Amino acid sequence: MGDVDILVARRQDVDAVAEALAHWPCLTAPQRLAAAPQYFAEYSLDGVRFGVSTVGGPGLRQLEV
């Protein structure tokens, strides 16, 4: 199976998706990634990995902590 990766602008958006997917198996609870300036969560939807994260990278606004 493949995977789905969704990029969102704000940490609250990741949390909103996580809340909407709360009844699905959680692979990674919403958290700030140590290796990248992103906030990330991942779920399994019928065997498909579904990840949602904030846009990160050089020159972008720092995440709210």
N, C-alpha and C positions, 0 to 999 in steps of 0.2 A: 504494500500500500504506500501511497505517497503521504505528503504532509501539507499543511496549510499554515502560512505565516502571515499574520496581519500586523501592519504597523499603524500605530495611533500616535497622536500628538501629546497626550497627557497621561500621567500616572492614573488619574481618576478613570480614564477610559479603559485602562487595563483592568482596574478593579471592577468596573461595571460589567465587562465581558466575563470576568471570573465569577461574579455573582450570578450572571445569567447561565453560566455553565456549571454551577455548583453541583448539580445532580449527576454530572459525568465524572469519570475517574480523573483525578488530578495527578499529573505527572510532576509538575513543578508549581508549587504555590507561588502567588505573586511575590516577587522579590527583586531587589536591585542586584544586577549581575556584577560580580566582583571584577570580571575581566573586561567589562565594557560599560559605558555610561548609559545603560538601558535598564528599564523596569520590565520584567518579563513574567509570563505565566504560560503553562502548557497543560493541555488536557488530551484525553484520548476519546475520540468520538467514533464509536464502532470500529476501532482499530486504526483510525487515521489520527496522526498527531496534529493537534491544532494549537498553534502558539500565537500569542499576542504580546507585542512589546512596544515600548515607546521608541521613537526614532532617536538614534544616537549617532555620535560621531564628532570629529573635529569641527569646531566652529559653531556647534549647536549649543543652545542654552543648557546649563547644568540642570540635572534632575532635582526636583524638590525632595528633601529628605524628611 
